[in-house]
Amino acid sequence: MELTMKRFNVYLLITMLILASCSDRNNVSSGKERAGAGYPADTAYIHGILNRVKNNSFENADSALLYLKYALTRCNKVGYNSGKSEALFLTANLLYEQNKYRDALELYNQSLHLAEEQNDILLKAKCIERMASVNLATGDDHKALKLYYNALPLFEQINDKEGIAKVYNIIGLYKNSQRKFDTAEIYLAKAIQLNTEIGNTKGLIHNNGNLGYVFEKSGRFEKAEQLYKAAVALTEESGDSVNLPMLLSNLGSLYLKMGKKFDAMTYLRKSVSISEHNQDTSMLASLFADIGELYLDNRQIDSAVSFLNKSVFCAKAIDDPRTQLNAMKLLLRSDTMKNDFRNAALRFNTIGVLKDTVYARKLQHSLRASELEYENQKKSSLIELQIQDIQNSKQQKQLLFGLLLLASITVILLALVVVLRIRNNRRKQELFEENLKIKDLQIENSMQEDEINKLKISRIEEEIKIKEREQVSSALALEQKNELLSLISDKISETIRDTGSLDTSKLKEVVASIKTQLRNTSEYDLFNQKFNQLHGSFYSDLTDKHPDLTKSELKFCAYLRLNLNGNQIASIMSVTPEAIRKTRYRIRKKLNLSKTDSLEAYISSF
């Protein structure tokens, strides 16, 4: 028995040595085939396409994508992995520019895998940086920042200053969004220095514009003005008509903050002129809204309405509900200034619909980002499984080839080994597939639970919005009724004083009825009922902490909790604005608030 086992081990060792030598021969012969006479011509053709894409020599993106597809086919045919990885990267860039983030991310992953196999550090860094940009565009800022930090040491390893500057620029913007202005300034200054060294004008335009935005956000308007003007000058020199409208718009917004309305209007109109030439509808929607708001601040209502209507039209054309919502709010303000309450009411309803649309878009965007992340992880797992299957297939082919060479010596022994090995592999494959199915079922159950939770949250949020709208509508209706009754009462009283020929006794009865209606609390009780449904613990929490508040003061606090202003509360409670000011003073005193404390903010905390 021991002798048989020793012989078996010797045969197995000889078999493995033969298989290794056969594998080496196969690889050598395969390399010779790839380096045949047609190989240089194929690689030259592939490089020609890649260079044309890099130089933007094609008429449009679709033509470039078609030629890149040809290049990928040729790369697969001749086994040119270096060209394949570059073609995948350029294809992903074009898809990213078309906002096809899911397809772009998949190709970046494939290119990154090939770059790691070839130890191409520059391409690896570029892929990671582009993947970070995709995640940034889809709203996953945390993962995007992590990928940018992963790309940075790779760019530094090969001293790619353009790539380093690009990462510094993005990190600077992220720090600015976190209001870490000093850190943002340091990163952007480093980016400017690197782009200056390599003469990257396009990068300098972005860096100066972003650093100017940091200074603007931090209140350093003079420095922001200098940088914006420097960026505008560079853009005009380079003939970049795409970035110029944005820089002019930023400069106009800065002048508006500095109180230089004439300069602000000048730069905003320049930006409009260039955007109209570029047919940039998205930019025009924002610019028209800014100009309309500026006219509205100057009480030039007709001009403001004209530009705001243009903003709404452009926003609808590009399906941008957020910009449309901002323009509609300004139009509502203009209607209020003209006392056109009928149109104001219509716009108020439209604004409510747009708010729901914006929220739905945010929810859909978040869902897409989650789906993209899930698909990315799933495809990565599938790629690993495919690689493992390929390796298993190669091993089986090598084993069969070796068994054929030794069949004349140990046919029975090798046949037994093959049978046992095949059975073992099949069993492992079955177990692996069963585990994979179990994992897929677990993932599917988890996704269904997440979807149910999202639907529950969405339904609860929708119910809260409906109740808030009902409550505000009730308060506004009460305000309008009181204003009307007060106006009628004043007119009748004035008529009684001015004309002595009318039947004053009947008119006084009407006035008394109106005042009785003003003191009627049934509608207020209905308001309290709806308010308690939405803010059930408001009164109890407030009275527990401040038991000396009266019933009317609690009512006043409830109106503040709904974000109503003093004039609206005065109309609802049928009192004068002076009485409202006194009530606010008494409440602030009872709540022990200092002069710097906001009464509205304190009430909103309950």
C-alpha positions in Angstrom: 0.0 0.0 0.0 2.8 2.4 0.9 4.7 1.5 -2.3 1.6 2.3 -4.4 1.2 5.7 -2.7 4.8 6.5 -3.3 4.4 5.6 -7.0 1.3 7.7 -7.2 3.1 10.7 -5.7 6.0 10.3 -8.2 3.6 10.1 -11.2 1.7 13.2 -9.9 5.0 15.2 -9.6 6.1 14.2 -13.1 2.6 15.2 -14.4 2.8 18.7 -12.8 6.3 19.3 -14.3 5.1 18.4 -17.7 2.0 20.6 -17.4 4.2 23.6 -16.3 6.5 23.1 -19.3 3.5 22.8 -21.7 2.0 26.0 -20.2 5.2 27.9 -20.8 5.3 26.7 -24.4 1.7 27.8 -25.0 2.4 31.2 -23.6 5.6 31.6 -25.8 3.8 30.5 -28.9 0.8 32.8 -28.2 3.2 35.7 -27.8 4.8 34.9 -31.1 1.4 34.8 -32.8 0.5 38.2 -31.4 3.8 39.7 -32.5 3.1 38.7 -36.1 3.4 40.8 -39.2 0.0 42.5 -38.7 0.5 43.5 -35.1 2.4 46.8 -35.7 -0.3 47.9 -38.3 -3.1 47.1 -35.8 -1.5 49.0 -32.9 -0.8 52.0 -35.2 -4.4 52.0 -36.3 -5.5 51.9 -32.6 -3.2 54.7 -31.6 -4.4 56.8 -34.5 -8.0 56.6 -33.2 -6.9 57.3 -29.6 -5.0 60.4 -30.6 -7.9 61.7 -32.6 -10.2 61.3 -29.6 -7.7 63.0 -27.3 -7.3 66.0 -29.8 -11.1 66.3 -30.2 -10.8 65.7 -34.0 -14.2 64.1 -34.4 -17.3 66.2 -35.3 -19.3 64.9 -32.4 -19.2 62.5 -29.5 -21.2 59.8 -31.3 -18.6 59.5 -34.0 -15.8 59.3 -31.5 -17.7 56.5 -29.6 -18.1 54.6 -32.8 -14.4 54.7 -33.7 -13.5 53.8 -30.1 -15.7 50.8 -30.4 -13.7 49.7 -33.5 -10.5 50.3 -31.6 -11.7 48.1 -28.7 -12.6 45.3 -31.2 -9.2 45.4 -32.7 -7.5 45.5 -29.3 -9.4 42.3 -28.3 -8.5 40.7 -31.6 -4.8 41.2 -31.3 -4.6 41.1 -27.5 -3.4 44.7 -27.1 -4.3 45.3 -23.5 -2.5 48.7 -23.2 -4.5 50.1 -26.0 -7.7 48.5 -24.7 -7.3 50.1 -21.3 -6.8 53.6 -22.9 -9.8 53.1 -25.2 -12.0 52.1 -22.3 -10.9 55.2 -20.4 -11.6 57.6 -23.3 -15.0 55.9 -23.9 -15.9 56.4 -20.3 -14.9 60.1 -20.5 -17.3 60.6 -23.4 -20.1 58.8 -21.6 -19.5 60.9 -18.4 -19.8 64.1 -20.5 -23.2 62.8 -21.7 -24.3 62.2 -18.0 -24.4 58.4 -18.5 -22.8 57.9 -15.1 -23.6 54.2 -14.8 -22.1 53.1 -18.1 -19.1 55.4 -17.5 -18.4 53.9 -14.0 -18.5 50.4 -15.4 -15.9 51.2 -18.1 -13.7 53.1 -15.6 -13.7 49.9 -13.5 -12.6 47.8 -16.4 -9.9 50.3 -17.4 -8.7 50.4 -13.8 -8.5 46.6 -13.6 -6.3 46.5 -16.8 -4.1 49.4 -15.5 -3.5 47.4 -12.3 -2.5 44.4 -14.4 -0.1 46.5 -16.5 1.2 48.5 -13.5 0.2 51.7 -15.4 0.2 54.1 -12.5 -0.9 57.2 -14.5 -3.9 55.5 -16.0 -4.8 54.0 -12.6 -4.7 57.5 -11.0 -6.8 58.9 -13.8 -9.4 56.2 -13.5 -9.7 56.7 -9.7 -10.0 60.5 -10.2 -12.7 60.1 -12.8 -14.6 57.5 -10.7 -14.5 60.1 -7.8 -16.0 62.7 -10.2 -18.8 60.2 -11.1 -19.6 59.7 -7.4 -19.5 63.4 -6.8 -22.0 64.0 -9.7 -24.3 61.3 -8.3 -24.3 62.9 -4.8 -22.0 60.5 -2.9 -19.6 63.2 -1.7 -18.0 61.0 1.0 -17.0 58.2 -1.4 -15.9 60.8 -4.0 -13.6 62.5 -1.5 -12.1 59.1 -0.4 -11.4 58.3 -4.1 -9.7 61.7 -4.6 -7.5 61.0 -1.7 -6.6 57.6 -3.1 -5.7 59.2 -6.5 -3.5 61.9 -5.0 -0.5 59.7 -3.9 -0.6 58.0 -7.3 -0.3 61.3 -9.1 2.4 62.4 -6.7 4.3 59.1 -7.3 4.8 59.9 -11.0 4.9 63.7 -10.4 1.9 64.4 -12.6 1.3 68.0 -11.7 -1.8 68.4 -13.8 -3.5 65.5 -12.0 -2.3 66.7 -8.6 -3.6 70.2 -9.3 -7.0 68.7 -10.3 -7.3 66.8 -7.1 -6.2 69.8 -5.0 -8.9 71.9 -6.8 -11.7 69.4 -5.9 -10.5 69.1 -2.3 -10.4 72.8 -2.0 -14.1 73.1 -3.2 -15.1 70.4 -0.7 -13.4 72.2 2.2 -15.1 75.4 1.1 -18.5 73.6 1.3 -17.6 72.7 4.9 -16.8 76.4 5.6 -13.2 75.5 6.2 -12.0 78.5 4.3 -8.4 78.5 5.4 -7.8 74.9 4.4 -9.7 75.4 1.1 -7.5 78.5 0.3 -4.3 76.4 0.9 -5.3 73.6 -1.5 -6.5 76.0 -4.2 -3.3 78.1 -3.9 -1.2 74.9 -4.4 -3.3 74.0 -7.5 -2.7 77.5 -8.9 1.0 77.2 -8.3 1.2 73.8 -10.1 -0.9 74.9 -13.1 1.2 78.0 -13.4 4.4 75.9 -13.5 3.0 73.7 -16.4 1.2 76.5 -18.2 -2.3 74.9 -17.8 -4.5 77.8 -18.7 -7.8 75.9 -18.3 -6.8 74.7 -14.9 -5.8 78.2 -13.8 -9.2 79.5 -14.9 -11.0 76.9 -12.7 -8.6 77.5 -9.8 -8.9 81.3 -9.8 -12.7 81.1 -10.1 -12.9 78.6 -7.2 -10.5 80.6 -5.0 -12.5 83.7 -5.7 -15.6 81.8 -4.6 -13.9 80.9 -1.4 -13.1 84.5 -0.7 -16.7 85.5 -1.5 -18.1 82.9 0.9 -15.7 84.1 3.6 -16.6 87.8 3.1 -13.3 88.9 1.5 -15.0 90.6 -1.4 -12.1 92.7 -2.7 -9.8 89.6 -3.1 -12.7 87.7 -4.7 -13.2 90.5 -7.2 -9.5 90.4 -8.1 -9.5 86.7 -8.7 -12.8 86.7 -10.6 -11.4 89.4 -12.9 -8.2 87.5 -13.4 -10.1 84.4 -14.3 -12.3 86.4 -16.8 -9.2 87.8 -18.4 -7.6 84.3 -18.8 -10.9 83.0 -20.2 -11.2 85.8 -22.7 -7.6 85.3 -23.8 -8.0 81.6 -24.3 -11.3 82.1 -26.2 -13.2 79.8 -23.8 -16.8 80.9 -24.3 -18.2 78.0 -22.2 -16.7 79.0 -18.8 -16.9 82.8 -19.4 -20.7 83.2 -18.7 -20.3 81.4 -15.3 -17.4 83.6 -14.3 -19.3 86.8 -15.4 -22.3 85.6 -13.4 -20.2 85.0 -10.3 -18.7 88.5 -10.7 -22.2 90.0 -11.0 -23.4 88.2 -7.9 -20.4 89.5 -6.0 -21.1 93.1 -7.0 -24.7 92.6 -5.9 -23.4 91.6 -2.5 -21.1 94.6 -2.4 -24.1 96.9 -3.2 -22.8 97.8 -6.6 -26.1 97.1 -8.4 -25.1 98.9 -11.7 -21.9 96.8 -12.0 -23.8 93.7 -11.1 -26.4 94.3 -13.9 -23.6 95.1 -16.4 -21.8 91.7 -15.8 -25.1 89.7 -15.6 -26.2 91.2 -19.0 -22.7 90.3 -20.5 -23.2 86.8 -19.3 -26.7 86.6 -20.8 -25.4 87.8 -24.2 -22.7 85.1 -24.3 -25.1 82.4 -23.0 -27.6 83.3 -25.7 -24.9 83.0 -28.3 -23.9 79.6 -26.9 -27.6 78.6 -26.6 -26.9 77.6 -23.0 -30.5 77.3 -21.8 -29.5 76.1 -18.3 -27.2 79.1 -17.7 -29.9 81.5 -19.1 -32.5 80.2 -16.7 -30.3 81.1 -13.7 -29.2 84.5 -15.2 -32.7 85.6 -16.0 -33.8 84.8 -12.4 -30.9 86.9 -11.0 -31.6 89.9 -13.2 -35.3 89.7 -12.4 -34.5 89.7 -8.7 -32.3 92.7 -9.1 -35.1 94.6 -10.9 -37.5 93.5 -8.2 -35.2 95.0 -5.5 -35.2 98.2 -7.5 -39.0 98.1 -7.6 -39.0 97.9 -11.4 -41.7 95.3 -11.3 -42.6 95.1 -15.0 -39.0 94.5 -16.1 -38.6 92.0 -13.2 -41.7 90.0 -14.3 -40.4 89.9 -17.9 -37.1 88.4 -17.0 -38.6 86.0 -14.4 -41.0 84.7 -17.0 -38.1 84.0 -19.3 -36.4 82.2 -16.4 -39.5 80.0 -15.9 -39.6 79.3 -19.7 -36.0 78.2 -19.9 -36.2 76.1 -16.7 -39.2 74.3 -18.1 -37.3 73.7 -21.4 -34.5 71.9 -19.5 -36.8 70.3 -16.9 -35.1 72.2 -14.0 -37.8 72.4 -11.3 -35.4 74.0 -8.7 -34.7 77.1 -10.9 -38.4 77.3 -11.9 -39.3 77.2 -8.2 -37.0 80.1 -7.4 -38.4 82.2 -10.3 -42.0 81.4 -9.2 -41.2 82.6 -5.7 -39.9 85.9 -7.1 -43.0 86.2 -9.3 -45.2 85.6 -6.2 -43.3 88.5 -4.6 -44.0 90.7 -7.5 -47.7 89.9 -7.5 -47.8 90.8 -3.8 -46.0 94.1 -4.5 -48.7 94.9 -7.1 -51.5 93.7 -4.8 -52.5 91.1 -7.4 -53.6 88.6 -4.8 -55.5 86.4 -7.3 -52.4 85.7 -9.4 -50.5 85.4 -6.1 -52.8 82.6 -5.0 -52.4 80.8 -8.3 -48.6 81.0 -8.1 -48.7 79.8 -4.5 -50.4 76.6 -5.6 -47.8 76.2 -8.4 -45.0 76.7 -5.9 -46.4 73.9 -3.8 -46.5 71.5 -6.8 -42.9 72.5 -7.7 -41.7 71.9 -4.1 -43.1 68.4 -4.3 -41.4 67.9 -7.7 -38.0 69.0 -6.3 -38.3 66.7 -3.3 -39.3 63.8 -5.6 -36.2 64.5 -7.8 -34.0 64.5 -4.8 -35.4 61.1 -3.7 -35.0 59.7 -7.2 -31.5 61.0 -7.4 -30.6 59.3 -4.1 -32.2 56.1 -5.2 -30.2 56.2 -8.5 -27.0 56.7 -6.5 -27.8 53.7 -4.3 -28.6 51.5 -7.4 -25.4 52.6 -9.1 -23.4 51.6 -6.0 -25.1 48.3 -5.7 -24.6 47.5 -9.4 -21.0 48.5 -9.2 -20.4 46.1 -6.3 -22.3 43.3 -8.0 -20.4 43.7 -11.3 -17.1 43.7 -9.4 -18.1 40.4 -7.8 -19.1 39.0 -11.2 -15.7 40.0 -12.7 -13.9 38.2 -9.9 -16.1 35.1 -10.5 -15.4 35.2 -14.2 -11.6 35.5 -13.5 -11.9 32.5 -11.2 -13.8 30.5 -13.8 -11.2 31.3 -16.4 -8.4 30.2 -14.1 -10.3 27.0 -13.3 -10.9 26.4 -17.0 -7.2 26.9 -17.8 -6.2 24.5 -15.0 -8.6 21.8 -16.3 -7.2 22.2 -19.9 -3.6 21.9 -18.7 -4.5 18.8 -16.6 -6.2 17.1 -19.5 -3.3 17.8 -21.8 -0.9 16.3 -19.4 -3.0 13.2 -18.9 -3.1 12.6 -22.6 0.8 12.6 -22.7 1.0 10.1 -19.9 -2.0 7.9 -21.0 0.3 5.2 -22.4 2.1 4.7 -19.1 -0.6 5.1 -16.4 -4.0 5.1 -18.1 -5.9 3.6 -15.3 -4.2 5.7 -12.6 -4.6 9.0 -14.4 -8.2 8.3 -15.4 -8.9 7.7 -11.7 -7.1 11.0 -10.8 -9.1 12.9 -13.4 -12.4 11.4 -12.3 -11.7 12.3 -8.7 -10.6 15.8 -9.6 -13.6 16.5 -11.8 -15.9 15.3 -9.1 -14.2 17.4 -6.6 -14.4 20.5 -8.8 -18.0 19.9 -9.6 -18.8 19.6 -5.9 -17.0 22.8 -5.2 -18.7 24.5 -8.1 -22.1 23.3 -6.9 -21.4 24.5 -3.3 -20.1 27.8 -4.6 -23.2 28.3 -6.8 -25.5 27.5 -3.9 -23.7 30.0 -1.7 -24.0 32.6 -4.4 -27.7 32.0 -4.8 -28.1 32.3 -1.0 -26.2 35.6 -1.1 -28.3 36.9 -4.0 -31.5 36.0 -2.1 -30.2 37.8 1.0 -29.3 40.9 -1.0 -32.7 40.8 -2.7 -34.5 40.6 0.7 -32.4 43.5 2.0 -33.3 45.6 -1.1 -37.0 44.9 -0.6 -36.9 45.8 3.0 -35.0 49.1 2.1 -37.7 49.9 -0.5 -40.5 49.3 2.0 -38.8 51.5 4.5 -38.3 54.2 1.9 -42.0 54.0 0.9 -43.1 54.3 4.5 -40.8 57.3 5.1 -42.1 58.9 1.9 -45.7 58.4 2.9 -45.1 59.9 6.4 -43.3 62.9 4.9 -46.1 63.4 2.4 -48.8 63.3 5.2 -46.8 65.9 7.2 -46.6 68.2 4.2 -50.3 67.9 3.6 -51.1 68.7 7.2 -48.7 71.7 7.2 -50.3 73.0 4.0 -53.8 72.6 5.5 -52.7 74.4 8.7 -51.1 77.3 6.9 -54.0 77.5 4.5 -56.4 77.6 7.5 -54.3 80.4 9.1 -54.2 82.4 5.9 -57.9 82.0 5.3 -58.6 83.2 8.8 -56.3 86.2 8.1 -58.0 87.1 4.9 -61.5 86.8 6.6 -60.4 89.1 9.4 -58.9 91.6 7.0 -62.1 91.7 5.0 -64.3 92.0 8.0 -62.1 94.7 9.5 -62.1 96.6 6.2 -66.0 96.4 6.0 -66.3 97.5 9.6 -64.0 100.5 9.0 -65.9 101.5 5.8 -69.3 101.4 7.5 -68.0 103.3 10.5 -66.5 106.0 8.2 -69.9 106.2 6.4 -71.7 106.7 9.7 -69.4 109.5 10.6 -69.5 111.3 7.2 -73.2 110.9 6.2 -76.0 111.7 8.5 -78.8 110.7 6.2 -78.3 106.9 6.5 -80.0 104.7 9.0 -77.2 104.6 11.5 -78.9 102.2 13.8 -79.0 99.4 11.2 -75.4 100.1 10.2 -74.3 100.0 13.8 -76.0 96.6 14.1 -74.0 95.4 11.0 -70.8 96.7 12.6 -71.6 95.0 15.9 -72.3 91.7 14.0 -68.9 92.0 12.2 -67.1 92.6 15.4 -68.9 89.6 17.0 -67.7 87.6 14.0 -64.1 88.8 14.6 -64.3 87.7 18.2 -65.7 84.3 17.2 -63.3 81.5 18.3 -64.9 78.6 16.5 -62.4 78.9 13.6 -59.6 79.3 16.0 -60.7 76.1 17.8 -60.6 74.3 14.5 -57.1 75.8 13.9 -56.1 74.5 17.4 -57.4 71.0 16.5 -55.3 70.8 13.3 -52.3 72.4 15.0 -52.4 69.8 17.8 -52.6 67.0 15.2 -49.3 68.2 13.7 -47.5 69.5 16.8 -49.2 67.5 19.6 -46.7 68.3 22.3 -46.1 72.0 21.5 -48.5 73.5 24.1 -47.6 71.0 26.8 -43.9 71.3 26.3 -44.1 75.1 26.2 -46.3 75.4 29.3 -44.2 72.9 31.3 -41.2 75.1 30.8 -43.0 78.4 31.0 -46.2 78.0 33.0 -46.8 81.8 33.4 -47.8 82.2 29.7 -51.4 83.2 29.2 -53.8 81.6 26.7 -53.5 84.5 24.2 -49.7 84.4 24.5 -49.7 80.6 23.8 -51.9 81.4 20.7 -49.3 84.0 19.6 -46.5 81.4 20.0 -48.4 78.9 17.9 -48.7 81.4 15.0 -44.9 82.0 15.3 -44.4 78.2 15.2 -46.1 78.4 11.7 -43.6 81.1 10.6 -46.3 83.8 10.3 -45.1 87.4 10.4 -46.4 90.2 12.8 -48.9 91.7 10.3 -50.5 88.3 9.6 -50.8 87.6 13.3 -52.2 91.0 14.0 -54.9 90.4 11.3 -55.8 87.0 12.6 -56.0 88.1 16.3 -57.8 91.4 15.3 -55.3 93.6 17.1 -53.0 96.4 16.1 -49.3 96.0 15.1 -48.4 97.9 18.3 -50.3 95.3 20.4 -48.3 92.6 18.6 -45.0 94.4 19.5 -46.1 94.6 23.1 -47.1 90.9 23.2 -43.7 90.0 21.8 -42.0 92.0 24.5 -44.0 90.4 27.2 -43.3 86.9 25.9 -39.6 87.5 25.5 -39.5 88.7 29.0 -41.3 85.7 30.3 -39.0 83.4 28.3 -35.9 85.1 29.7 -34.5 85.8 26.2 -31.7 88.2 25.7 -31.7 90.9 23.0 -29.5 88.8 20.7 -31.8 85.7 21.0 -34.3 85.1 18.3 -37.9 84.5 19.6 -38.8 82.6 16.4 -35.9 80.3 16.7 -36.6 79.6 20.3 -40.3 78.8 19.6 -39.3 76.5 16.7 -37.3 74.4 19.1 -40.5 73.1 20.8 
